[in-house]
Amino acid sequence: MGNASLTDVYPVAAASGRRRRLLALRSAAGIDATAPLDEPVSTTEFLPGSSQAQTSDAVSVEVELESALDRIKRLVDDPAPRTWLFAGDSLGFGSKHAKRGWIEHFSDVIRGHLSRSLDVVLDTTTDEARCDRLLRNLDWRILRFQPDIVILMPGPGEVSQLGFDAARLHEALSTLVERLREDGCEVVLCTLPPLQSTSDELAERLETLAAHVRDVAAATQMVLVDHAERWRITAETDPTTARLLDKSGTRPTQHGHQKLARNLIRTLELPLQ
């Protein structure tokens, strides 16, 4: 990036998904990627048959082979400001359940510990969120903010509905990830922590939901934060695990939200001091 300042490269974070991908390819191919966005970008250099097109094709393959985790780590290593957006279920977060939510704890790490003060951390989560509804309102709920990284947690609303259809859930979640990737977003999928259910049927559905999140993450090669599995492992070794949920067993406590944030931070391998 040479001597480019944050002001010089800031427009990259505000560009469309296609524009961000183009700039990434230009940078990887050794082409100046820090030019202002209002400067015309020649497309002839990427036309079929041109030497630049061949170079960009090779770079495209290299970028595709890079893991999702490596791509996110590269975004964090770059000083250009990033936009992080949390979508999906809010876990019913409220002041009566915890003093601060896991998204706030995560923002503290990004903007404080990592000194990325120009990064923006957005929260568009809602209680009882569902992937099919998020798909219908994708532009308004996510894409208009042009996020670099989307952290998505499908919630209990996916399985508590009447006429629950596991195949439809899988399709909606897969399509949602594909749409986000098409717009240039990196996607982090999260399973729910092991909430206590009111019936055996709902408990089984929650396990089904976690299985589908894992399957979609594997199929799309996205980063997975498996809260359900991490909490299960913790429960086997730590007798204080019960304090991670409130008395209803359906809402994380202050300690629960801190654990959610730690799980995400450790999965992303953020370079904490």
Sine and cosine of phi, psi and omega as CSV:
sin_phi,cos_phi,sin_psi,cos_psi,sin_omega,cos_omega
0.00,0.00,-0.09,1.00,0.10,-1.00
0.89,0.46,-0.70,-0.72,-0.03,-1.00
-0.99,-0.12,0.25,0.97,-0.02,-1.00
-0.88,0.47,0.68,-0.73,0.02,-1.00
-1.00,-0.04,0.15,-0.99,0.05,-1.00
-0.86,0.50,-0.58,0.82,0.01,-1.00
-0.90,0.44,-0.60,0.80,-0.01,-1.00
-0.92,0.39,-0.64,0.77,-0.12,-0.99
-0.99,-0.14,-0.11,0.99,-0.04,-1.00
-0.81,0.59,-0.63,0.77,-0.01,-1.00
-0.84,0.55,-0.43,0.90,0.01,-1.00
-0.85,0.52,-0.64,0.77,-0.03,-1.00
-0.94,0.33,-0.35,0.94,-0.04,-1.00
-0.99,-0.15,0.06,1.00,-0.07,-1.00
-0.99,0.12,0.18,-0.98,0.06,-1.00
-0.95,0.32,0.20,-0.98,0.01,-1.00
-0.87,0.50,-0.69,0.72,-0.01,-1.00
-0.90,0.44,-0.65,0.76,0.01,-1.00
-0.90,0.43,-0.66,0.75,0.02,-1.00
-0.88,0.47,-0.68,0.73,0.00,-1.00
-0.91,0.42,-0.64,0.77,0.01,-1.00
-0.88,0.47,-0.70,0.71,0.00,-1.00
-0.91,0.41,-0.58,0.81,0.03,-1.00
-0.91,0.43,-0.67,0.75,0.02,-1.00
-0.91,0.41,-0.67,0.74,0.00,-1.00
-0.89,0.46,-0.66,0.75,-0.01,-1.00
-0.91,0.41,-0.70,0.72,-0.01,-1.00
-0.92,0.39,-0.46,0.89,0.00,-1.00
-1.00,0.06,0.05,1.00,0.01,-1.00
1.00,0.08,0.25,0.97,0.01,-1.00
-0.99,-0.14,0.63,-0.78,-0.05,-1.00
-0.84,0.54,0.88,-0.47,-0.02,-1.00
-0.96,-0.28,0.13,0.99,-0.08,-1.00
-0.97,-0.26,0.15,0.99,0.02,-1.00
-0.91,0.41,0.55,-0.84,0.02,-1.00
-0.82,0.57,0.51,-0.86,-0.05,-1.00
-0.91,0.41,-0.42,0.91,-0.02,-1.00
-0.99,0.15,-0.03,1.00,0.07,-1.00
-0.99,0.11,0.80,-0.60,-0.06,-1.00
-0.84,0.54,0.64,-0.77,0.06,-1.00
-0.96,-0.27,0.86,-0.51,-0.03,-1.00
-0.95,0.31,0.78,-0.63,0.04,-1.00
-1.00,-0.06,-0.20,0.98,-0.03,-1.00
-0.90,0.43,-0.49,0.87,-0.03,-1.00
-0.94,0.35,-0.20,0.98,0.02,-1.00
-0.92,-0.39,0.19,0.98,0.03,-1.00
-0.94,0.34,0.49,-0.87,0.00,-1.00
-0.84,0.55,0.68,-0.73,0.05,-1.00
0.99,-0.10,-0.35,0.94,-0.01,-1.00
-0.98,0.19,0.40,-0.92,-0.01,-1.00
-0.90,0.44,-0.59,0.80,0.02,-1.00
-0.92,0.38,-0.58,0.82,0.02,-1.00
-0.90,0.44,-0.65,0.76,0.02,-1.00
-0.91,0.42,-0.66,0.75,0.03,-1.00
-0.89,0.46,-0.71,0.71,-0.03,-1.00
-0.92,0.40,-0.55,0.83,0.06,-1.00
-0.89,0.46,-0.68,0.73,0.01,-1.00
-0.91,0.42,-0.65,0.76,0.02,-1.00
-0.91,0.41,-0.62,0.79,0.01,-1.00
-0.85,0.52,-0.70,0.72,0.01,-1.00
-0.88,0.47,-0.68,0.74,0.00,-1.00
-0.89,0.46,-0.68,0.74,0.01,-1.00
-0.90,0.44,-0.65,0.76,-0.01,-1.00
-0.91,0.42,-0.57,0.82,-0.02,-1.00
-0.96,0.27,-0.33,0.94,0.02,-1.00
-0.92,0.38,0.70,-0.72,-0.04,-1.00
-0.94,0.34,0.38,-0.93,0.01,-1.00
-0.87,0.49,-0.63,0.78,0.01,-1.00
-0.90,0.43,-0.66,0.75,0.02,-1.00
-0.90,0.43,-0.60,0.80,0.02,-1.00
-0.91,0.42,-0.67,0.75,0.02,-1.00
-0.92,0.40,-0.66,0.75,0.02,-1.00
-0.89,0.45,-0.58,0.82,0.04,-1.00
-0.92,0.39,-0.62,0.79,0.05,-1.00
-0.89,0.45,-0.63,0.78,-0.02,-1.00
-0.95,0.31,-0.58,0.81,0.00,-1.00
-0.93,0.36,-0.46,0.89,0.00,-1.00
-0.98,0.21,0.70,-0.72,-0.02,-1.00
-0.95,0.30,-0.17,0.98,0.02,-1.00
-0.86,0.51,0.72,-0.70,0.00,-1.00
-0.86,0.51,0.60,-0.80,-0.01,-1.00
-0.85,-0.52,0.40,-0.91,0.08,-1.00
-0.91,-0.41,0.86,-0.51,0.04,-1.00
-0.97,-0.24,0.72,-0.69,-0.01,-1.00
-0.74,-0.68,0.79,-0.61,0.06,-1.00
-0.99,-0.13,0.78,-0.63,0.00,-1.00
-0.72,-0.69,0.27,-0.96,-0.01,-1.00
0.97,-0.26,-0.67,-0.74,-0.10,-0.99
-1.00,0.02,0.63,-0.78,-0.02,-1.00
-1.00,0.02,-0.04,1.00,-0.06,-1.00
0.86,0.51,0.42,0.91,0.05,-1.00
0.88,0.47,0.49,0.87,-0.08,-1.00
-0.87,0.50,0.70,-0.71,0.06,-1.00
-0.34,-0.94,0.24,-0.97,-0.07,-1.00
-0.88,0.47,-0.43,0.90,-0.03,-1.00
-0.98,0.20,-0.23,0.97,-0.02,-1.00
-0.99,-0.15,-0.57,0.82,-0.03,-1.00
-0.33,-0.95,0.44,-0.90,-0.01,-1.00
-0.94,0.34,-0.62,0.79,0.00,-1.00
-0.61,-0.79,0.53,-0.85,-0.02,-1.00
-1.00,0.01,0.20,-0.98,-0.06,-1.00
-0.91,0.40,-0.46,0.89,0.03,-1.00
-0.93,0.37,-0.62,0.78,0.05,-1.00
-0.92,0.40,-0.65,0.76,0.04,-1.00
-0.89,0.46,-0.65,0.76,0.01,-1.00
-0.91,0.42,-0.66,0.75,0.03,-1.00
-0.87,0.49,-0.62,0.79,0.04,-1.00
-0.85,0.53,-0.65,0.76,-0.02,-1.00
-0.93,0.36,-0.72,0.69,-0.04,-1.00
-0.90,0.43,-0.77,0.63,-0.13,-0.99
-1.00,0.07,-0.39,0.92,-0.02,-1.00
-0.98,-0.19,-0.95,0.31,-0.08,-1.00
-0.88,0.48,-0.61,0.79,-0.01,-1.00
-1.00,-0.02,-0.03,1.00,0.04,-1.00
0.83,0.55,0.57,0.83,0.06,-1.00
-0.98,-0.18,0.92,0.39,-0.14,-0.99
-0.92,0.39,-0.34,0.94,0.01,-1.00
-1.00,0.01,-0.13,0.99,0.07,-1.00
-0.93,0.38,0.51,-0.86,0.04,-1.00
-0.88,-0.47,0.76,-0.65,0.04,-1.00
-0.91,-0.41,0.91,-0.42,-0.08,-1.00
-0.95,-0.31,0.51,-0.86,0.00,-1.00
-0.81,-0.59,0.95,-0.32,0.07,-1.00
-0.91,-0.41,0.33,0.94,-0.01,-1.00
-0.94,0.35,0.44,-0.90,0.06,-1.00
-0.65,-0.76,0.38,-0.92,0.07,-1.00
-0.94,0.35,0.66,-0.75,0.01,-1.00
0.87,0.49,0.55,0.84,0.03,-1.00
-0.91,0.42,0.49,-0.87,0.05,-1.00
-0.70,-0.72,0.55,-0.84,-0.06,-1.00
-0.90,0.44,-0.61,0.80,-0.03,-1.00
-0.91,0.41,-0.61,0.79,0.06,-1.00
-0.93,0.36,-0.63,0.78,0.02,-1.00
-0.90,0.44,-0.61,0.79,0.05,-1.00
-0.88,0.47,-0.66,0.75,-0.03,-1.00
-0.92,0.39,-0.46,0.89,-0.04,-1.00
-0.90,-0.44,0.50,0.87,-0.13,-0.99
-0.87,0.49,-0.69,0.72,-0.02,-1.00
-0.87,0.49,-0.69,0.73,-0.07,-1.00
-0.97,0.26,-0.66,0.75,-0.12,-0.99
-0.99,0.16,-0.46,0.89,-0.10,-1.00
-0.72,-0.69,-0.85,0.53,-0.24,-0.97
-0.91,0.42,-0.51,0.86,-0.03,-1.00
-0.91,0.42,-0.34,0.94,0.03,-1.00
-1.00,0.06,-0.13,0.99,0.02,-1.00
0.74,0.67,0.84,0.55,-0.05,-1.00
-0.96,0.29,0.48,-0.88,0.11,-0.99
-1.00,0.07,-0.63,0.78,-0.02,-1.00
-0.76,-0.65,0.78,-0.63,0.04,-1.00
-0.92,-0.39,0.83,-0.55,0.07,-1.00
-0.98,-0.21,0.92,-0.40,-0.15,-0.99
-0.91,-0.42,0.83,-0.56,0.05,-1.00
-0.84,-0.55,0.98,-0.19,0.12,-0.99
-0.90,0.44,0.66,-0.75,-0.12,-0.99
-0.92,-0.40,-0.09,-1.00,-0.03,-1.00
-0.85,0.52,-0.42,0.91,0.02,-1.00
-0.86,0.51,-0.38,0.93,0.02,-1.00
-0.91,0.42,-0.55,0.83,-0.15,-0.99
-0.92,-0.38,-0.16,0.99,-0.04,-1.00
-1.00,0.07,-0.16,0.99,-0.04,-1.00
-0.95,0.32,0.46,-0.89,0.10,-1.00
-0.94,0.35,0.56,-0.83,0.00,-1.00
0.93,0.36,0.58,0.81,-0.01,-1.00
-0.82,0.57,0.75,-0.66,-0.04,-1.00
-0.80,-0.60,0.96,-0.27,-0.05,-1.00
-0.89,0.46,-0.62,0.78,-0.01,-1.00
-0.90,0.43,-0.63,0.77,0.02,-1.00
-0.92,0.39,-0.62,0.78,0.06,-1.00
-0.87,0.49,-0.73,0.68,0.00,-1.00
-0.86,0.51,-0.69,0.72,-0.01,-1.00
-0.91,0.42,-0.69,0.73,-0.02,-1.00
-0.90,0.43,-0.68,0.73,-0.02,-1.00
-0.92,0.39,-0.67,0.74,0.02,-1.00
-0.89,0.45,-0.70,0.72,0.01,-1.00
-0.90,0.44,-0.63,0.77,0.01,-1.00
-0.88,0.48,-0.71,0.70,0.02,-1.00
-0.89,0.45,-0.68,0.73,0.00,-1.00
-0.88,0.47,-0.68,0.73,0.00,-1.00
-0.90,0.45,-0.66,0.75,0.00,-1.00
-0.91,0.41,-0.66,0.75,0.02,-1.00
-0.92,0.40,-0.61,0.80,0.04,-1.00
-0.88,0.48,-0.50,0.86,0.01,-1.00
-1.00,0.05,0.06,1.00,0.06,-1.00
1.00,-0.01,0.20,0.98,0.00,-1.00
-1.00,0.06,0.62,-0.78,0.24,-0.97
-1.00,0.08,0.64,-0.76,-0.10,-1.00
-0.87,-0.49,0.74,-0.68,0.10,-1.00
-0.90,-0.44,0.88,-0.47,0.00,-1.00
-0.99,-0.10,0.64,-0.77,-0.04,-1.00
-0.81,-0.59,0.69,-0.72,0.21,-0.98
-1.00,0.08,0.38,-0.93,0.05,-1.00
-0.95,0.30,0.49,-0.87,0.19,-0.98
-0.90,0.43,0.33,-0.94,-0.08,-1.00
-0.95,0.31,0.99,0.14,0.01,-1.00
-0.95,0.32,0.51,-0.86,0.05,-1.00
-0.98,0.18,0.74,-0.68,-0.04,-1.00
-0.98,-0.21,0.35,-0.94,-0.04,-1.00
-1.00,0.01,-0.13,0.99,-0.01,-1.00
-0.46,-0.89,0.37,-0.93,0.04,-1.00
-0.89,0.45,-0.59,0.81,-0.01,-1.00
-0.90,0.43,-0.69,0.72,0.00,-1.00
-0.92,0.39,-0.61,0.79,0.04,-1.00
-0.87,0.49,-0.67,0.74,0.02,-1.00
-0.91,0.42,-0.63,0.78,0.02,-1.00
-0.91,0.41,-0.62,0.79,0.03,-1.00
-0.90,0.44,-0.61,0.79,0.08,-1.00
-0.92,0.40,-0.61,0.79,0.05,-1.00
-0.90,0.44,-0.66,0.75,0.02,-1.00
-0.87,0.50,-0.74,0.68,0.01,-1.00
-0.87,0.50,-0.65,0.76,0.00,-1.00
-0.89,0.45,-0.65,0.76,0.00,-1.00
-0.93,0.36,-0.61,0.79,0.05,-1.00
-0.88,0.47,-0.68,0.73,0.03,-1.00
-0.90,0.44,-0.68,0.74,-0.02,-1.00
-0.89,0.45,-0.70,0.71,-0.01,-1.00
-0.92,0.40,-0.64,0.76,0.04,-1.00
-0.87,0.49,-0.67,0.74,0.00,-1.00
-0.93,0.36,-0.68,0.73,-0.05,-1.00
-0.92,0.39,-0.58,0.81,-0.03,-1.00
-0.99,-0.11,-0.06,1.00,0.00,-1.00
0.86,0.51,0.64,0.77,0.07,-1.00
-1.00,-0.07,0.31,-0.95,0.04,-1.00
-0.93,0.35,0.69,-0.72,0.02,-1.00
-0.89,-0.46,0.80,-0.60,0.16,-0.99
-0.96,-0.27,0.98,-0.21,-0.11,-0.99
-1.00,-0.02,0.98,0.20,0.01,-1.00
-0.85,0.53,-0.65,0.76,-0.05,-1.00
-0.85,0.52,-0.72,0.69,-0.03,-1.00
-0.95,0.32,-0.66,0.76,0.00,-1.00
-0.90,0.44,-0.64,0.77,0.02,-1.00
-0.93,0.36,-0.58,0.81,0.01,-1.00
-0.90,0.44,-0.70,0.72,0.01,-1.00
-0.89,0.45,-0.67,0.75,0.02,-1.00
-0.89,0.46,-0.64,0.77,-0.03,-1.00
-0.89,0.46,-0.47,0.88,-0.03,-1.00
-0.97,0.23,-0.34,0.94,-0.08,-1.00
-0.87,-0.50,-0.24,0.97,-0.08,-1.00
-0.82,-0.58,0.93,-0.36,-0.02,-1.00
-0.93,0.37,-0.22,0.98,-0.01,-1.00
-1.00,0.01,0.13,0.99,-0.04,-1.00
-0.85,0.53,-0.50,0.87,-0.05,-1.00
-0.86,0.52,-0.46,0.89,-0.04,-1.00
-0.97,0.23,-0.04,1.00,0.02,-1.00
-0.96,0.26,-0.34,0.94,0.03,-1.00
-0.87,-0.49,0.45,-0.89,0.03,-1.00
-0.97,0.26,-0.07,-1.00,-0.08,-1.00
-0.89,0.46,-0.47,0.88,0.01,-1.00
-0.97,0.26,-0.32,0.95,-0.01,-1.00
0.97,0.23,0.16,0.99,-0.06,-1.00
-0.87,-0.49,-0.03,1.00,-0.04,-1.00
-0.71,-0.70,0.75,-0.66,0.06,-1.00
-0.91,0.41,0.59,-0.80,0.11,-0.99
-1.00,0.09,-0.11,-0.99,0.08,-1.00
-0.83,0.56,-0.69,0.72,0.01,-1.00
-0.92,0.39,-0.58,0.81,0.02,-1.00
-0.90,0.43,-0.69,0.73,0.02,-1.00
-0.91,0.41,-0.59,0.81,0.05,-1.00
-0.90,0.43,-0.62,0.78,0.01,-1.00
-0.93,0.37,-0.64,0.77,0.06,-1.00
-0.85,0.53,-0.70,0.71,0.00,-1.00
-0.90,0.43,-0.68,0.73,0.01,-1.00
-0.88,0.47,-0.65,0.76,0.02,-1.00
-0.86,0.52,-0.70,0.71,-0.01,-1.00
-0.91,0.41,-0.72,0.69,-0.03,-1.00
-0.87,0.49,-0.70,0.72,-0.03,-1.00
-0.95,0.33,-0.60,0.80,0.03,-1.00
-0.90,0.44,-0.66,0.76,0.00,-1.00
-0.98,0.21,-0.11,0.99,0.01,-1.00
0.80,0.59,0.71,0.70,-0.01,-1.00
-0.92,0.39,0.65,-0.76,-0.11,-0.99
-0.98,0.20,0.96,0.29,0.01,-1.00
-0.95,0.30,0.57,-0.82,0.01,-1.00
-0.97,0.26,0.00,0.00,0.00,0.00
